[in-house]
């Protein structure tokens, strides 16, 4: 999404871009999302591994849940 926003800024307003972070939804995960945005803005390939990724994945709906009829 950051890359798409950067491209739109390049196309529409000479690359000028303003980003605002309105808050965090997961104090365990939001710092890594912020890092990903900043890394993209800096055109950096440095990736910060998320130490709690297994826990975060566990909190997402699994295939058994999503297969249930609505």
N, CA, C and O atoms as a GROMACS GRO file, in nm:
protein
  280
    1UNK      N    1   0.083  -0.118   0.000
    1UNK     CA    2   0.000   0.000   0.000
    1UNK      C    3   0.088   0.125   0.000
    1UNK      O    4   0.055   0.225  -0.065
    2UNK      N    5   0.198   0.119   0.073
    2UNK     CA    6   0.289   0.234   0.076
    2UNK      C    7   0.347   0.259  -0.062
    2UNK      O    8   0.356   0.374  -0.106
    3UNK      N    9   0.387   0.152  -0.131
    3UNK     CA   10   0.442   0.169  -0.266
    3UNK      C   11   0.338   0.231  -0.360
    3UNK      O   12   0.371   0.317  -0.441
    4UNK      N   13   0.213   0.187  -0.348
    4UNK     CA   14   0.107   0.241  -0.432
    4UNK      C   15   0.085   0.390  -0.401
    4UNK      O   16   0.064   0.470  -0.493
    5UNK      N   17   0.089   0.426  -0.275
    5UNK     CA   18   0.072   0.565  -0.235
    5UNK      C   19   0.187   0.650  -0.285
    5UNK      O   20   0.168   0.763  -0.330
    6UNK      N   21   0.309   0.596  -0.277
    6UNK     CA   22   0.425   0.668  -0.328
    6UNK      C   23   0.413   0.689  -0.479
    6UNK      O   24   0.445   0.797  -0.529
    7UNK      N   25   0.366   0.588  -0.552
    7UNK     CA   26   0.349   0.602  -0.696
    7UNK      C   27   0.244   0.708  -0.728
    7UNK      O   28   0.263   0.789  -0.818
    8UNK      N   29   0.133   0.707  -0.655
    8UNK     CA   30   0.029   0.808  -0.676
    8UNK      C   31   0.084   0.948  -0.649
    8UNK      O   32   0.055   1.042  -0.723
    9UNK      N   33   0.164   0.962  -0.543
    9UNK     CA   34   0.225   1.092  -0.512
    9UNK      C   35   0.318   1.135  -0.625
    9UNK      O   36   0.319   1.252  -0.662
   10UNK      N   37   0.395   1.042  -0.680
   10UNK     CA   38   0.483   1.074  -0.793
   10UNK      C   39   0.401   1.122  -0.913
   10UNK      O   40   0.437   1.220  -0.979
   11UNK      N   41   0.291   1.053  -0.940
   11UNK     CA   42   0.209   1.084  -1.057
   11UNK      C   43   0.129   1.213  -1.041
   11UNK      O   44   0.107   1.286  -1.138
   12UNK      N   45   0.085   1.241  -0.920
   12UNK     CA   46  -0.013   1.348  -0.899
   12UNK      C   47   0.042   1.477  -0.838
   12UNK      O   48  -0.013   1.584  -0.863
   13UNK      N   49   0.149   1.467  -0.760
   13UNK     CA   50   0.191   1.588  -0.687
   13UNK      C   51   0.342   1.596  -0.667
   13UNK      O   52   0.389   1.637  -0.561
   14UNK      N   53   0.414   1.559  -0.769
   14UNK     CA   54   0.559   1.574  -0.764
   14UNK      C   55   0.627   1.494  -0.654
   14UNK      O   56   0.734   1.532  -0.607
   15UNK      N   57   0.565   1.384  -0.613
   15UNK     CA   58   0.627   1.298  -0.513
   15UNK      C   59   0.606   1.341  -0.369
   15UNK      O   60   0.653   1.274  -0.277
   16UNK      N   61   0.537   1.453  -0.350
   16UNK     CA   62   0.513   1.498  -0.211
   16UNK      C   63   0.414   1.404  -0.144
   16UNK      O   64   0.312   1.365  -0.203
   17UNK      N   65   0.444   1.369  -0.021
   17UNK     CA   66   0.364   1.270   0.048
   17UNK      C   67   0.360   1.301   0.196
   17UNK      O   68   0.463   1.334   0.256
   18UNK      N   69   0.245   1.291   0.255
   18UNK     CA   70   0.228   1.310   0.399
   18UNK      C   71   0.162   1.185   0.454
   18UNK      O   72   0.059   1.141   0.404
   19UNK      N   73   0.223   1.128   0.557
   19UNK     CA   74   0.165   1.010   0.622
   19UNK      C   75   0.136   1.044   0.767
   19UNK      O   76   0.211   1.116   0.832
   20UNK      N   77   0.025   0.991   0.816
   20UNK     CA   78  -0.015   1.012   0.955
   20UNK      C   79  -0.049   0.876   1.014
   20UNK      O   80  -0.120   0.797   0.952
   21UNK      N   81   0.003   0.850   1.132
   21UNK     CA   82  -0.028   0.724   1.201
   21UNK      C   83  -0.130   0.757   1.309
   21UNK      O   84  -0.102   0.833   1.401
   22UNK      N   85  -0.248   0.699   1.296
   22UNK     CA   86  -0.357   0.737   1.386
   22UNK      C   87  -0.360   0.658   1.515
   22UNK      O   88  -0.437   0.692   1.605
   23UNK      N   89  -0.283   0.556   1.528
   23UNK     CA   90  -0.286   0.476   1.651
   23UNK      C   91  -0.252   0.333   1.620
   23UNK      O   92  -0.227   0.298   1.505
   24UNK      N   93  -0.250   0.251   1.720
   24UNK     CA   94  -0.214   0.112   1.701
   24UNK      C   95  -0.325   0.019   1.746
   24UNK      O   96  -0.398   0.048   1.841
   25UNK      N   97  -0.336  -0.089   1.677
   25UNK     CA   98  -0.438  -0.187   1.711
   25UNK      C   99  -0.379  -0.304   1.786
   25UNK      O  100  -0.448  -0.369   1.865
   26UNK      N  101  -0.254  -0.332   1.763
   26UNK     CA  102  -0.187  -0.443   1.829
   26UNK      C  103  -0.050  -0.396   1.873
   26UNK      O  104   0.041  -0.382   1.791
   27UNK      N  105  -0.035  -0.370   2.001
   27UNK     CA  106   0.093  -0.319   2.050
   27UNK      C  107   0.208  -0.415   2.022
   27UNK      O  108   0.324  -0.375   2.022
   28UNK      N  109   0.176  -0.542   1.998
   28UNK     CA  110   0.281  -0.639   1.966
   28UNK      C  111   0.322  -0.632   1.818
   28UNK      O  112   0.435  -0.666   1.784
   29UNK      N  113   0.232  -0.588   1.732
   29UNK     CA  114   0.257  -0.595   1.588
   29UNK      C  115   0.279  -0.460   1.522
   29UNK      O  116   0.351  -0.451   1.423
   30UNK      N  117   0.218  -0.354   1.574
   30UNK     CA  118   0.222  -0.224   1.507
   30UNK      C  119   0.362  -0.169   1.486
   30UNK      O  120   0.384  -0.102   1.384
   31UNK      N  121   0.460  -0.191   1.576
   31UNK     CA  122   0.594  -0.139   1.547
   31UNK      C  123   0.653  -0.198   1.419
   31UNK      O  124   0.727  -0.131   1.348
   32UNK      N  125   0.620  -0.323   1.389
   32UNK     CA  126   0.673  -0.387   1.269
   32UNK      C  127   0.603  -0.335   1.143
   32UNK      O  128   0.663  -0.327   1.036
   33UNK      N  129   0.475  -0.300   1.158
   33UNK     CA  130   0.404  -0.238   1.046
   33UNK      C  131   0.465  -0.100   1.017
   33UNK      O  132   0.488  -0.065   0.901
   34UNK      N  133   0.492  -0.024   1.122
   34UNK     CA  134   0.555   0.106   1.106
   34UNK      C  135   0.691   0.093   1.040
   34UNK      O  136   0.726   0.173   0.954
   35UNK      N  137   0.768  -0.007   1.081
   35UNK     CA  138   0.900  -0.030   1.021
   35UNK      C  139   0.886  -0.060   0.872
   35UNK      O  140   0.964  -0.010   0.792
   36UNK      N  141   0.787  -0.140   0.837
   36UNK     CA  142   0.767  -0.175   0.695
   36UNK      C  143   0.736  -0.051   0.613
   36UNK      O  144   0.785  -0.036   0.501
   37UNK      N  145   0.654   0.039   0.666
   37UNK     CA  146   0.620   0.163   0.595
   37UNK      C  147   0.745   0.248   0.578
   37UNK      O  148   0.772   0.297   0.468
   38UNK      N  149   0.821   0.268   0.686
   38UNK     CA  150   0.941   0.351   0.680
   38UNK      C  151   1.045   0.289   0.586
   38UNK      O  152   1.109   0.361   0.509
   39UNK      N  153   1.061   0.157   0.591
   39UNK     CA  154   1.157   0.090   0.503
   39UNK      C  155   1.117   0.110   0.356
   39UNK      O  156   1.204   0.132   0.271
   40UNK      N  157   0.988   0.103   0.327
   40UNK     CA  158   0.942   0.124   0.190
   40UNK      C  159   0.967   0.268   0.147
   40UNK      O  160   1.014   0.292   0.036
   41UNK      N  161   0.936   0.364   0.234
   41UNK     CA  162   0.962   0.504   0.202
   41UNK      C  163   1.110   0.530   0.175
   41UNK      O  164   1.145   0.610   0.089
   42UNK      N  165   1.195   0.462   0.248
   42UNK     CA  166   1.340   0.478   0.234
   42UNK      C  167   1.397   0.391   0.122
   42UNK      O  168   1.517   0.394   0.095
   43UNK      N  169   1.309   0.313   0.057
   43UNK     CA  170   1.350   0.218  -0.046
   43UNK      C  171   1.459   0.124   0.006
   43UNK      O  172   1.558   0.097  -0.062
   44UNK      N  173   1.437   0.076   0.126
   44UNK     CA  174   1.530  -0.014   0.193
   44UNK      C  175   1.478  -0.157   0.185
   44UNK      O  176   1.357  -0.179   0.193
   45UNK      N  177   1.568  -0.255   0.169
   45UNK     CA  178   1.524  -0.395   0.171
   45UNK      C  179   1.544  -0.459   0.307
   45UNK      O  180   1.532  -0.581   0.320
   46UNK      N  181   1.575  -0.380   0.408
   46UNK     CA  182   1.594  -0.436   0.542
   46UNK      C  183   1.457  -0.478   0.597
   46UNK      O  184   1.364  -0.398   0.600
   47UNK      N  185   1.447  -0.601   0.639
   47UNK     CA  186   1.322  -0.654   0.693
   47UNK      C  187   1.343  -0.684   0.841
   47UNK      O  188   1.439  -0.751   0.878
   48UNK      N  189   1.254  -0.633   0.924
   48UNK     CA  190   1.261  -0.663   1.067
   48UNK      C  191   1.172  -0.784   1.092
   48UNK      O  192   1.051  -0.776   1.074
   49UNK      N  193   1.230  -0.896   1.134
   49UNK     CA  194   1.146  -1.013   1.163
   49UNK      C  195   1.056  -0.985   1.283
   49UNK      O  196   1.097  -0.921   1.379
   50UNK      N  197   0.935  -1.034   1.276
   50UNK     CA  198   0.838  -1.014   1.383
   50UNK      C  199   0.854  -1.130   1.482
   50UNK      O  200   0.820  -1.243   1.448
   51UNK      N  201   0.905  -1.103   1.603
   51UNK     CA  202   0.931  -1.212   1.696
   51UNK      C  203   0.805  -1.285   1.741
   51UNK      O  204   0.812  -1.401   1.784
   52UNK      N  205   0.692  -1.221   1.733
   52UNK     CA  206   0.567  -1.284   1.778
   52UNK      C  207   0.480  -1.330   1.661
   52UNK      O  208   0.359  -1.346   1.678
   53UNK      N  209   0.539  -1.351   1.542
   53UNK     CA  210   0.461  -1.386   1.424
   53UNK      C  211   0.379  -1.513   1.445
   53UNK      O  212   0.265  -1.520   1.399
   54UNK      N  213   0.434  -1.613   1.512
   54UNK     CA  214   0.359  -1.737   1.535
   54UNK      C  215   0.232  -1.707   1.615
   54UNK      O  216   0.125  -1.759   1.583
   55UNK      N  217   0.244  -1.624   1.717
   55UNK     CA  218   0.126  -1.586   1.798
   55UNK      C  219   0.026  -1.509   1.714
   55UNK      O  220  -0.094  -1.534   1.722
   56UNK      N  221   0.075  -1.416   1.633
   56UNK     CA  222  -0.014  -1.336   1.549
   56UNK      C  223  -0.086  -1.424   1.447
   56UNK      O  224  -0.206  -1.406   1.423
   57UNK      N  225  -0.015  -1.518   1.387
   57UNK     CA  226  -0.077  -1.610   1.292
   57UNK      C  227  -0.184  -1.695   1.360
   57UNK      O  228  -0.289  -1.723   1.302
   58UNK      N  229  -0.158  -1.736   1.484
   58UNK     CA  230  -0.253  -1.818   1.558
   58UNK      C  231  -0.383  -1.741   1.584
   58UNK      O  232  -0.490  -1.802   1.592
   59UNK      N  233  -0.375  -1.609   1.595
   59UNK     CA  234  -0.493  -1.528   1.624
   59UNK      C  235  -0.581  -1.504   1.501
   59UNK      O  236  -0.691  -1.451   1.514
   60UNK      N  237  -0.533  -1.542   1.384
   60UNK     CA  238  -0.610  -1.521   1.261
   60UNK      C  239  -0.704  -1.639   1.239
   60UNK      O  240  -0.677  -1.750   1.286
   61UNK      N  241  -0.814  -1.616   1.167
   61UNK     CA  242  -0.905  -1.727   1.136
   61UNK      C  243  -0.832  -1.838   1.061
   61UNK      O  244  -0.758  -1.811   0.967
   62UNK      N  245  -0.854  -1.961   1.104
   62UNK     CA  246  -0.788  -2.075   1.038
   62UNK      C  247  -0.881  -2.135   0.932
   62UNK      O  248  -0.999  -2.099   0.927
   63UNK      N  249  -0.830  -2.225   0.847
   63UNK     CA  250  -0.911  -2.281   0.740
   63UNK      C  251  -1.038  -2.352   0.792
   63UNK      O  252  -1.142  -2.346   0.727
   64UNK      N  253  -1.029  -2.417   0.908
   64UNK     CA  254  -1.148  -2.483   0.962
   64UNK      C  255  -1.258  -2.382   0.993
   64UNK      O  256  -1.376  -2.408   0.969
   65UNK      N  257  -1.220  -2.268   1.047
   65UNK     CA  258  -1.319  -2.165   1.082
   65UNK      C  259  -1.377  -2.102   0.956
   65UNK      O  260  -1.499  -2.085   0.945
   66UNK      N  261  -1.292  -2.070   0.861
   66UNK     CA  262  -1.342  -2.004   0.740
   66UNK      C  263  -1.424  -2.099   0.652
   66UNK      O  264  -1.498  -2.053   0.566
   67UNK      N  265  -1.411  -2.230   0.672
   67UNK     CA  266  -1.489  -2.327   0.595
   67UNK      C  267  -1.631  -2.344   0.648
   67UNK      O  268  -1.716  -2.402   0.580
   68UNK      N  269  -1.658  -2.294   0.768
   68UNK     CA  270  -1.793  -2.307   0.826
   68UNK      C  271  -1.893  -2.227   0.745
   68UNK      O  272  -1.862  -2.118   0.697
   69UNK      N  273  -2.015  -2.280   0.729
   69UNK     CA  274  -2.117  -2.205   0.655
   69UNK      C  275  -2.155  -2.077   0.732
   69UNK      O  276  -2.155  -2.074   0.855
   70UNK      N  277  -2.186  -1.975   0.657
   70UNK     CA  278  -2.222  -1.845   0.719
   70UNK      C  279  -2.359  -1.846   0.780
   70UNK      O  280  -2.403  -1.745   0.834
   0.00000   0.00000   0.00000
